[in-house]
């Protein structure tokens, strides 16, 4: 777990972004986008991790 947290700290301190998903005031998921542009045209970011709680999966949270 600590290695995972360190990876996210590095991504965020080097320009990556973390997003949280909430319903009302309840935390239901998150994602971390890497900072390095990718793809042929260097116009894409990598999703480093995406997680949604079990009760909210398959409801389009990640797509939003």
C-alpha positions, 0 to 999 in steps of 0.5 A, a space after each residue: 500500500 505504501 508503494 502505491 501511495 508513493 507512486 501517487 505522490 510522485 505523479 501529483 508532485 510532478 504535475 499529475 492530477 487527482 480527482 475525487 468522485 462524490 455523491 452528496 458528501 459521500 466519497 465514492 471513487 477517485 482517479 489519478 492522471 499522470 503528468 506525461 503527455 502520450 500518444 502520437 500527437 502527445 495529446 493524451 494523459 495516462 490514467 494511473 489508477 481509477 477506483 469506484 466503490 462497489 455500489 457505484 460501479 457500472 453507473 458511468 462514474 468513470 466516464 464522467 
